[in-house]
Amino acid sequence: MEKVKKLNEFEIFKKRSGRHAVLNTKTNKLVAGTEKADVLLKAGLIKLTPAKAKEAAAEAPAAQ
Protein backbone atom coordinates (compact mmCIF):
# COMPACT_ATOMS: atom_id res chain seq x y z
CA MET A 1 0.00 0.00 0.00
CA GLU A 2 1.20 3.47 -0.77
CA LYS A 3 0.44 6.48 1.41
CA VAL A 4 -1.74 8.96 -0.43
CA LYS A 5 -2.56 11.60 2.17
CA LYS A 6 -2.12 12.37 5.85
CA LEU A 7 -4.77 14.31 7.73
CA ASN A 8 -4.81 15.36 11.39
CA GLU A 9 -5.75 11.99 12.83
CA PHE A 10 -6.03 9.82 9.69
CA GLU A 11 -3.65 8.38 7.10
CA ILE A 12 -5.07 7.33 3.74
CA PHE A 13 -3.46 4.54 1.75
CA LYS A 14 -4.17 3.22 -1.74
CA LYS A 15 -4.20 -0.54 -2.19
CA ARG A 16 -3.03 -2.34 -5.31
CA SER A 17 -6.68 -3.07 -6.11
CA GLY A 18 -7.34 0.68 -6.37
CA ARG A 19 -9.38 0.88 -3.18
CA HIS A 20 -8.52 3.09 -0.24
CA ALA A 21 -7.68 2.16 3.33
CA VAL A 22 -8.05 4.69 6.15
CA LEU A 23 -5.98 4.32 9.31
CA ASN A 24 -6.84 6.18 12.52
CA THR A 25 -3.42 7.18 13.85
CA LYS A 26 -4.66 7.75 17.40
CA THR A 27 -6.04 4.24 17.87
CA ASN A 28 -3.86 2.61 15.17
CA LYS A 29 -6.90 0.82 13.71
CA LEU A 30 -8.44 0.81 10.25
CA VAL A 31 -11.66 2.73 9.74
CA ALA A 32 -14.63 1.29 7.82
CA GLY A 33 -18.17 2.16 6.85
CA THR A 34 -19.63 5.63 6.85
CA GLU A 35 -16.72 7.05 8.86
CA LYS A 36 -14.32 5.92 6.10
CA ALA A 37 -16.54 7.45 3.43
CA ASP A 38 -16.68 10.74 5.35
CA VAL A 39 -12.88 10.88 5.65
CA LEU A 40 -12.37 10.11 1.94
CA LEU A 41 -15.01 12.67 1.00
CA LYS A 42 -13.34 15.39 3.10
CA ALA A 43 -9.98 14.52 1.55
CA GLY A 44 -11.49 14.89 -1.92
CA LEU A 45 -10.63 11.37 -3.04
CA ILE A 46 -14.19 10.20 -3.72
CA LYS A 47 -17.50 11.69 -4.83
CA LEU A 48 -20.79 10.42 -3.48
CA THR A 49 -23.82 10.30 -5.73
CA PRO A 50 -27.36 10.35 -4.37
CA ALA A 51 -29.14 7.00 -4.21
CA LYS A 52 -31.67 6.24 -6.93
CA ALA A 53 -35.24 6.86 -5.88
CA LYS A 54 -37.25 3.67 -5.42
CA GLU A 55 -40.51 5.59 -5.91
CA ALA A 56 -39.97 5.90 -9.68
CA ALA A 57 -39.37 2.17 -9.99
CA ALA A 58 -42.52 1.39 -7.96
CA GLU A 59 -44.72 3.65 -10.13
CA ALA A 60 -43.58 2.22 -13.48
CA PRO A 61 -45.27 -1.21 -13.15
CA ALA A 62 -48.48 0.41 -11.90
CA ALA A 63 -48.75 2.52 -15.06
CA GLN A 64 -48.91 -0.53 -17.38
N, C-alpha and C positions, 0 to 999 in steps of 0.2 A: 504494500500500500504506500502511496506517496502522499505526503502532507500537502493539502491544497491551501488551507487558510487556518489562521489561529485567531480566535476571538477571545474575549475576556476570560471566560471559564470553559470554553469549548475548543477542541481541535477537530478539524474536518479533514478526512482522508478520502482518497479516491481509490477504489478497489480495481483490480484488473478487469472485472466484469463491467466496469463503468458506473457502478453504484457508489453511493457515498456512505461512509461510516462516520459517526459523530461520537467523540470521546469527551466525557465530562472530566476535566482535569482536576477538579476538587475531589471527586469521589473515585476517580480513575476507573470509571465504568462506562460502557457504551450506552448510548441513548437510542431509544426506539420509539416508534409510534408518532403521535401528534407532536410531541416535544421535539423529535428529530426533524419533522417537517417544518416546524416553526423556526428552528435554528437555520436550516438550509434556506428557507424563504428570506429570513433576515440577512443572510450572507449573500443573497442574490444568485444562488446556484440553481434554484429551481423556480418554476412558475406553477401556481396552482390554478386549475380551471374549475369553474363551478360545475357541480354535478348535474347530470341531465335530469330534467323534470320527468317524474313518472306519470304526472297527470296527462300529458300529451299522449303517452303510450296507452293509457287506460281509455281515453276518449276515442281513439282511432277504431277499435273493434266495435264500439257502440254505434258508430256512424254507418256501418255497413248494413 
